[in-house]
């Protein structure tokens, strides 16, 4: 059997890396390098350089080359002593050398004539300036991490210590996968590389998230890299995040800690106060232990940690439920958005003109549906909702009238272990095993409320992540060192909800639904998903799914130096597999109910005063839905990369970096070839339709008729050159610059896989209740008889090009390119007094060939007005179970599309948009000295998106992106308070007073960013602002759900906005840089003190306060003019002040 060429390429690259010494990973260890000269400046060759880790006493011995240079790669972050000796010269010893993650630390030595027995000790601190590379980012040491508010949370929450970083979910906890969602330098979403001890831990779904991050107690350092000028880095959307864990030492060290949170110390959220809801119960604790030390002194070391978290909390929910009258069809007491009695219209009385245009409907008198018209299934579903229990608001159809609460248990068990062993002078071994098991949001359903409410996430995720890493660092000779690494990640996530196994009997479901319930796994139990789209109405239904992801990686690295060259070359191979049984929300059937059939006119503007989705439910007339089950999929892809990097120290003042990286990632394959390959627009389907002609355009499947098994062609032109320079202007100033071209990953940076099975492999029958956009209904079709023509069979590949005729087609573009990113940076570093460094940089980034989906079957603009009904030429020709073949009439302009025999033809992952990011970034960092340490950063930026939104009609929009933040400022400050016997004030305090008031330390964290750029929406598309609609009202004045036609103090003036017509094409961008929502402001504090119990044992007591000032983080601004009542208002305020207490015993 002949292998596909791209697979051969990846295998060849892998073998090349294994056998020809070319491979690399996301290496997190550092390098110490420099030059040894005599007092005249002449090079000293043959000098012995010994670098000793102060904690393990493990030495690395080198010899300088003919130019007196030395390079020591693959050194773990930590504290070192460097000694240089040569016969005829005095020995020089430099202490207090601190090597950070991925540091390239330059230490030059000058030897003086003298006896070798003489020793000169240098006690200067490690250099603050980065003179050997141009990479930009931030390193956070363990001592700083331990003083920050990270107990019980993920260390990745500190990623915004680097400038240009925007956390997408800044207030998430350790159990949330979204904690690792950060956008770096304007990146289009998350998808950054994440590595622990150099091994990748990001998952091949969920946009590069991870679930195997070590607890803060196990972290030696965190480094966020925002500029990738080293060719060793790649496969990311914007940057990389590296964590190095603590290794064991020659001393037994450890800690025990206990962390608690209780609602009695917390403030209530603004939303709860507004609705009169009490603070939710919080019974949260985290307990953990870290222990490490020598197995064999100077040779073998271990470190292990375990952390258990439990949050037994109460979740509060608020939603709308049908009143006792409404569930009987009586809406006479129900109000519309203008506080007027809602008008309901009878869908069976709809009148169309001869051209199929809407003319009129007759109202139900007094908003009451006759009992004879109530559908038994719809009425039964309405009756499973609880009755209203909240009456502080008028009975508007979208207004909350029911409050509920339920216990919400979340647990997480995190286990981290590592072992380091010095086998001999040539081999240093490392192993890491980690496991994280979390039960996220275990919900019993709210009292009196059945099923699953999708929009509040009442479901349970059971997450299990495992990680194994093995590594051998080999010293071949003093100038050639290699590192070989193998890693394996596995992630399992089943999801369940109470709607999976409920008895369907009370719902009076038709047999065609009852006989096809899936979530009960053969038990005949489960409910269909019901979505009433009036606003704030809880959804019912199932949530069964299982995901399993595996990533197997092989990497190694070689480092060679000669002369002034420090050469590295390498690569990376990863095999990614993900298995998912995700049948979807419609696995038991899904039915949606909106206002289409009961509103006064066929116009979205009528929604304000008329129509009700709940009325459609009791009538038993859905306006959309299906019964659909996606098959369980087994996907696989390969990734390989090669790189070479030369950091050439041309002179003492100038280092030049030259690099090249090549990457290839194969499109996915599926175990049973259940994938579309492409869509052939000119393929003759062998069917002629009167008035249309021969039908053309059809899909092809992988591994059929000579097509490959892969889902597309491999993009093999991904070369990424890198160029950087660091020039030392003075001993306290460095100018650095760089340019890089790199590529994002596909398997790791995309979300939940979009390349799911084609519908022809899916059990799928759409609900077809209308043939004219729900102006009218098809006779005999209702919730009691949703599929009168039966259920569609699974056809697989049997229909060939004719697959999906009459319905929609979606496929991955086969010749798609991997999106590319170019970074450019110029920065100036200046060493300042107080052991601090200031850096100011210009950062420019361009994102090209970004992915988006295009519908090739859009209605051309010339036919937009032809939205009347006409005779359907496909009726009786295409299958009656499909949208195109089910009705005798069809909207006229749908026959003007390029492929009228399909409802849509969607090309996914097509290269279209591009983006540009420009920023002035700065950071000021002070090392710990005199009891004070801080990191401050500021970013002034603009992030612009250029988006061609259609390939059928002219639609090109330029706007700022959703993550554009003009100003971002952060401060992370910690200091020993000057009170106590060993401090500035209180030196003569008695011991008892010092125990209470002395020796305390304070940490303060401030985060600020500008608000999100806002866009406007309306019933017919984005409206046109005549002027900036922002009023002088503060955001606080614009909160809540107004009890009237308009809010009391809107933050946006609706009178300055003009809606576009039904057939108009909006000229407006998606967002405006001059119209922004509330900014983000947060202040956190930590007060702590360490008590010396004995010389060895110490106890730390700390209190952490999140959001000290209790400033609400306001929710999204409502910017739709479709609902004037809520336009310009804010409906929520979160992030209330919380207080946590921690006790830690360490030795």
PASEVEX-467337 format. One record per residue (C-alpha): residue in one letter; y, z, x. Coordinates in steps of 0.25 Angstrom, whole numbers, plus 5000, padded with zeros to 4 digits. Layout:
<atoms>
aYZX ...
</atoms>
This chain:
<atoms>
x500050005000 x501449965005 x502450075005 x503850045000 x504850015012 x505750135009 x504550235009 x504150175022 x505550195028 x505550335024 x504150365030 x504550295042 x505850375043 x505050505041 x503950465052 x505150425061 x505650565060 x504350635062 x503850545074 x505150495080 x505950625080 x506950585069 x507150675058 x508150785053 x508450865041 x509650945036 x509651025049 x510351155048 x510151215062 x511351205072 x511551155086 x512151225098 x512651125108 x513651115120 x513951085134 x513751175147 x514751145158 x515251215170 x516651265172 x517151125177 x516651065165 x515450995171 x514150995163 x513051095166 x511651025164 x510451105164 x511051235159 x510151315150 x510651345136 x509951455128 x510251475113 x509751605107 x509651635093 x510151785093 x509351825080 x508051765085 x508151755100 x507551615099 x508151535111 x508451385112 x508551335127 x509251215131 x509651145144 x511051065145 x510950925148 x511650845159 x512950855152 x512751005150 x512550985135 x511551065126 x511151055111 x510351155104 x509951105090 x509151165078 x509751305080 x509651395068 x510951445063 x511251585069 x511851665081 x511551615095 x511751645110 x511951525119 x511651545134 x511951445145 x511451465159 x511351375172 x511051415186 x512351435194 x513151475181 x513351595174 x512551605161 x513451595148 x512951655135 x513751625122 x513451725111 x513851725096 x513451585094 x513351565079 x512651435075 x512851385060 x512051295052 x512151145058 x513151195068 x513351105080 x513951215089 x514551175102 x514451285113 x514951235127 x514751325139 x515451325153 x514551395164 x515251465175 x514651475189 x513851605192 x512551665192 x511551635181 x511351785179 x512851795175 x513151785160 x514351745153 x514351785138 x515251705128 x515451785115 x516351675108 x516051645093 x515351515090 x516351395089 x517051385075 x517351235077 x516251125075 x516451035087 x515150965087 x515050905073 x515950855061 x515150915050 x515950985039 x515451105031 x515251255031 x514251355036 x514151485030 x513451595038 x512451695034 x513451805036 x514451735027 x513451705017 x513051855015 x514451895013 x514751785002 x514351804987 x512951734988 x511951834985 x511051784973 x511651644974 x511351524983 x512051504996 x512351364992 x513451424984 x514251434997 x514251284999 x515751284995 x516151355008 x516151215013 x517351135009 x517151015000 x515951084992 x516051094977 x514951174971 x514551114957 x514051244952 x514851354960 x514351474952 x512851444951 x511751544956 x510651534966 x509651494955 x510451374951 x510151244958 x511551204955 x512051304966 x511751194976 x512551084969 x513751064977 x514650944980 x515150914994 x516350834997 x516350764983 x514950734983 x514450674969 x513650794965 x512650884973 x511550834981 x511850894995 x510850915005 x510351065005 x509451115017 x508951255020 x508651265035 x508751115036 x507751085026 x508151015013 x508051095000 x508751014990 x507950964979 x507750814975 x508450834961 x509550914955 x510550844965 x510150914978 x509951054973 x509051164979 x508251284975 x507851344988 x509051394994 x508851525002 x509551654997 x510851685004 x510151795012 x509251695019 x510451595022 x510851595037 x511951485034 x512351385024 x513051255029 x513751155019 x513951025026 x514950935019 x515150825030 x513850755035 x514250695048 x512850725054 x511850615051 x510850735050 x511350755036 x511250665024 x510650645010 x511750715002 x512850694993 x513850765000 x513450875010 x512350975014 x512051125013 x511151185023 x510651335023 x509951395035 x509151525032 x509051645040 x507951655050 x507251775055 x507751845068 x507151945078 x507552055069 x507052085056 x508152065046 x508252065031 x508952105018 x508752155004 x509752124993 x509952144978 x510952074970 x511352104956 x512252054945 x512552114932 x513452074920 x514152204919 x514852164932 x515152024927 x516251964919 x515951884907 x516251734907 x517451674900 x516551594891 x515751724886 x517051794884 x517651684876 x516351684867 x516251834866 x514951834874 x514551954883 x514351944897 x512951884900 x511851984905 x511651974920 x510452044926 x510451974940 x509952014953 x509451954966 x508652024976 x508151974989 x507652005003 x507751935017 x506851975029 x506651915042 x506351935056 x505451905068 x503951875066 x503951865081 x505251895089 x505951785095 x504951685089 x504651695074 x505551735063 x505551745048 x506551765037 x506251775022 x507051805010 x506751824995 x507751834984 x507451854969 x508551834958 x508551864944 x509551844933 x509251904920 x510451864913 x510951824899 x511351684895 x512351664884 x512451534876 x513351484866 x513151364857 x513251304843 x512151314833 x512151264819 x512651354808 x511751394796 x512551294788 x512451184798 x510951194799 x510851164784 x511751044786 x513051114781 x514251084790 x515351124780 x515751244789 x515651174802 x516851124809 x517151014818 x517951014831 x519251014824 x518851144816 x518751054803 x517451044795 x516550954802 x516350814795 x514850774794 x514450624790 x513250574785 x512550474795 x511750404784 x513150364778 x513650284790 x514250154786 x514350034797 x515049904795 x514449774796 x514649774811 x513949914813 x515249994815 x515350134809 x516150134796 x515950274789 x515050394786 x515050484774 x515250634776 x514250744772 x515150814761 x515650944767 x514850934779 x513550964772 x512350884775 x511450884762 x510150964764 x509350834761 x509850774773 x509450884783 x508350844792 x507250954793 x507150944808 x508650944811 x508751064801 x507651134808 x508251114822 x509551164817 x508951294812 x508351334825 x509751354831 x510251504829 x511351524820 x512751544824 x513151684830 x514551654835 x515651634825 x516951644834 x517151494833 x517351404821 x516051334816 x516351204824 x515151114827 x515351124842 x515751274842 x514851384848 x514351474837 x513151544844 x512951634856 x511651664862 x511151734874 x509751734881 x509251804894 x509251704906 x508351744917 x508451674931 x507651714943 x507551664957 x506651694968 x507051644982 x506051654994 x506551605008 x505751615021 x505851555035 x505151575048 x505651535062 x504651525074 x504951495088 x503551425092 x503951405106 x505151345114 x504951215108 x504651245093 x505451325083 x504751335069 x505451365056 x504851375042 x505451405028 x504851435015 x505751455003 x505451474988 x506351484976 x505951514962 x506951524951 x506751544936 x508151494931 x508651534917 x507451574910 x507951574896 x507351624883 x508051554872 x509351624866 x508951714855 x508851634842 x508951504850 x507851404852 x507651294862 x508451264874 x509951244875 x510151134886 x511651154888 x511451294892 x510151284900 x509251374892 x508051334900 x507251394912 x507051324925 x505951384934 x506351334949 x505451344961 x505851294974 x505051294987 x505451255002 x504651245014 x505151205028 x504451195042 x505251165054 x504951145069 x506051135079 x505551075092 x506251075106 x505750955114 x506650975125 x508051045127 x508750915122 x507750875110 x507450965099 x506850935085 x506650995072 x505450965062 x505551005048 x504750995035 x505151045022 x504651045007 x505451084995 x504851104981 x505551134968 x504951154954 x505751174942 x505151184928 x506151194916 x505851254902 x506551304890 x506251374877 x506351244870 x505051194877 x504051274869 x504651304856 x503951284843 x504451154836 x504051184822 x505351244818 x506051114821 x505251034811 x505150924821 x504450784818 x503050764823 x503550654833 x504250764840 x503350884838 x502150794844 x502950764856 x503450894861 x503350904876 x503951034882 x502851114876 x501851044885 x500951014874 x501151134865 x501851064854 x503051154857 x504451124861 x505751074854 x506550944855 x507950944861 x509050954851 x510450924855 x511550944844 x512850884851 x513850954843 x514251044855 x513751174860 x512451164852 x511251214859 x510151114862 x508651134859 x507451084866 x506551094878 x506751094893 x505351074900 x505351014914 x504751024928 x505350974941 x504650984954 x505350934967 x504750914981 x505450884994 x504650865007 x505550845020 x505250815034 x506350825044 x506550845059 x507650835069 x507850795083 x509050835092 x509250775106 x510450795115 x510850725128 x512250715134 x513250745123 x512350695112 x511650785102 x510750685095 x509950715083 x509150615075 x508250645063 x507850615049 x507350675036 x506150635026 x506050695012 x505050665002 x505550704988 x504750724976 x505150774962 x504250794950 x504850814937 x504350834923 x505650834915 x505350774901 x506750794897 x507550854886 x506950754876 x505450794879 x505350854865 x506350764859 x507850764860 x508850744848 x510350744849 x511250764837 x512750724838 x513850694829 x513650544828 x512950534815 x513750634807 x515250604812 x516250534804 x516350404813 x515650334824 x516650394833 x516650504843 x517950554838 x517350584825 x516550694832 x517750794832 x517750804817 x516350754812 x514950754815 x513950854820 x512650854828 x512150974821 x512250894808 x511550774814 x510450884818 x510250934803 x510250784798 x509150764808 x509850644815 x509950644830 x510950554837 x510050544849 x508750594856 x507350554860 x506050614864 x505750594878 x504950644890 x505150604904 x503850594912 x503550684924 x504050614936 x503550624951 x504650564960 x504650544975 x505650494985 x505850495000 x507050515009 x507150495024 x508350495034 x508550475049 x509750515057 x510350515071 x511550605075 x512250605088 x513250715091 x513950675104 x514850775111 x515650665118 x516550775124 x516750925123 x517850895112 x517150775104 x515750765097 x515450635090 x514350635079 x513650505077 x512450495067 x511650405058 x510750435046 x509850345038 x509250385025 x508350325015 x507850385002 x506850314993 x506950294978 x506050384970 x504650344966 x503850414955 x502350444955 x502050354943 x503050254945 x503850294933 x505150234937 x506050114934 x506350034946 x507549944941 x508149874929 x508049714930 x509249664922 x508749524921 x507349544918 x506849464906 x506149564896 x505549444888 x506249494875 x507249404867 x508149474857 x508949394847 x510349404850 x510149464863 x509249364870 x508149394881 x508149534885 x508349564900 x508349684909 x507249774911 x506649894920 x505649884931 x504750004935 x504450044949 x503050004955 x502949884945 x502949734948 x503149754963 x504249854962 x504249984971 x503950124967 x505250174971 x506350184961 x507250084968 x507550024982 x507750114994 x509150124999 x508850115014 x510250085019 x510750225020 x511350245035 x512250355036 x513150355049 x513850485053 x515050495063 x515750625067 x516650685078 x517150825082 x518250835091 x518750965097 x520250955098 x520451095104 x519551215105 x519951255091 x520051125084 x519051015081 x519250875074 x517950825066 x517750695059 x516550625053 x516050515044 x514650505038 x513850415028 x512750485021 x511850465008 x511550554997 x510050584993 x509450534980 x508350624977 x509050754982 x510450724976 x510150664963 x509950754950 x508750764941 x508050634945 x508650514937 x507450424940 x506650484929 x505450404923 x505850284915 x505850304900 x504650204899 x503850324905 x504550424897 x504150474883 x505450434876 x505850394862 x507350394859 x507850444845 x508450324838 x509150374826 x510150264826 x510350124830 x511850114830 x512350234839 x512150334827 x513050274818 x511950274808 x510450324809 x509150254808 x508450284795 x507250374796 x507650424810 x507950574811 x507550704818 x506350704809 x505950564813 x506550544826 x505650434831 x505150344819 x504650244828 x503750344836 x503950374851 x503950274862 x502750264871 x502850274886 x502850134891 x502950154906 x503050024914 x502249944903 x503449874897 x503949834911 x505349774910 x505349804895 x505349954897 x506450034890 x506849914881 x507749964870 x508150094877 x508750134890 x508450104904 x508850184916 x508350154931 x508750194945 x509550074952 x508550024962 x509449984973 x510350104973 x510950154985 x511050294990 x512450344988 x513150365001 x514250465006 x515250445017 x515950575023 x517150575032 x517850695037 x518950735047 x519050885050 x519850975059 x519251115063 x520151215069 x519751355074 x520651465069 x520851605073 x519951715066 x518651635070 x518951535059 x519051385058 x519851285049 x519351145046 x520051045038 x519450915035 x519650785027 x518350745020 x518150605014 x516850565007 x516450435000 x515250424990 x514650284988 x513650224979 x513450344970 x512450344959 x512750324944 x512050264932 x512550134926 x512150084912 x511949934913 x511849924898 x513249974895 x514049894883 x515049804890 x516449844887 x516749714879 x515749754868 x516149904867 x516749884853 x515449824848 x514849954844 x514449914830 x513049904825 x512349764825 x510949714823 x509949764833 x509249644839 x508249734847 x507749794834 x506249754832 x506249694846 x506349824855 x505549944852 x505950024840 x505950154847 x507050114857 x508550124854 x508749974855 x507549934845 x507650044835 x508850004826 x509249884818 x510649894823 x511249914837 x512749934842 x513249794845 x513749814859 x512449864864 x511949724862 x513049684873 x512449764884 x511749694895 x510349754891 x510449774876 x509049804875 x509249934882 x510150054878 x510550074892 x510150024906 x510550134916 x510550114931 x510450244938 x510850284952 x511650154953 x512750154964 x514050164958 x515150274960 x515750314973 x516650434977 x517650474987 x517950614991 x519150665000 x519450805004 x520250895013 x519351005016 x519551135024 x518851255028 x519251385035 x518151465041 x518251605048 x517051665054 x516651805052 x517551895061 x518352025059 x517552035046 x518151905040 x517451775037 x517851665028 x517751515024 x518851445016 x518851295012 x519751205004 x519551064999 x520550964994 x519750844989 x519650724979 x518350664975 x518350534968 x517350454961 x517350304959 x516350274947 x515950134942 x515350184929 x514750054923 x514149924928 x514349854915 x515849884912 x517049914921 x517050064922 x517550124935 x518150254936 x518750334948 x518950484946 x518750614953 x517350674953 x516850784945 x516750874958 x518250834963 x518950964966 x520350944972 x520351084978 x519251174983 x519451304990 x518451414994 x518551545002 x517451625007 x517951755013 x517251875018 x517851995025 x517452135029 x518452225022 x519352305032 x518852445027 x517952535034 x517552615046 x517352485054 x518552405047 x520052405049 x520352515039 x519452635037 x518952655051 x519052805050 x518452815036 x517352915034 x515952855033 x515752885018 x517052805015 x516652695024 x515352685016 x516052655003 x517352585007 x517152525021 x516352405026 x516552315014 x516652165015 x517252065005 x516951915003 x517851834994 x517451684989 x518551604982 x518151464977 x519151374970 x519151224966 x519951134958 x519451104944 x518550984940 x519250854937 x519150824922 x518950704914 x519250674900 x518250624889 x518350574875 x517550514863 x517650374869 x517750404884 x518750464894 x520150464887 x521450434893 x522350544898 x523850514895 x524250634905 x523550744911 x523050824899 x523050964907 x523951064900 x524651184906 x523551274899 x522751354909 x521251334909 x521051474903 x521851434891 x520951314888 x519651394886 x518651404875 x518251334863 x519451314854 x519351354839 x520151234834 x520451084835 x521151104849 x521051204860 x522251304860 x522651274874 x521951154879 x522051124894 x522050974892 x522950904882 x522150814873 x523450744869 x523650684883 x522250614882 x521950484874 x520550444869 x520050304872 x519550214861 x518150204858 x518050064865 x518950104876 x518550114891 x519150234897 x519950214910 x519950354913 x519150424925 x518150524923 x519050634929 x520450654933 x520850724946 x522150774939 x521350844927 x520450964931 x519751074925 x519851224929 x519651244944 x518551334950 x518951474955 x518051584960 x518151704968 x516951784973 x516951914981 x515952004988 x516152144992 x515052205001 x514752305011 x513552335021 x513152475023 x512352505036 x511152595031 x510552595045 x510852515058 x509852405053 x509952415037 x511252375030 x511552375015 x512552275009 x513152304996 x513952184989 x514652154977 x514952004973 x515951954963 x515951814958 x517251764952 x518051894955 x519151854947 x518251814935 x518951674934 x518151594924 x517651454929 x518051374917 x517151274912 x517351124910 x518651074903 x518351004890 x518950864892 x518450784880 x519450744870 x518350714860 x518450864856 x519950894856 x519651044852 x519051074866 x519750974874 x520451044886 x519651174885 x518651244893 x517451304886 x516951404897 x517251494908 x516151544918 x515951614931 x516251754926 x516451864937 x515151924941 x514752034951 x513552044959 x513052164968 x512152154980 x511452254989 x510852205002 x510052275012 x509952205026 x509452235039 
</atoms>
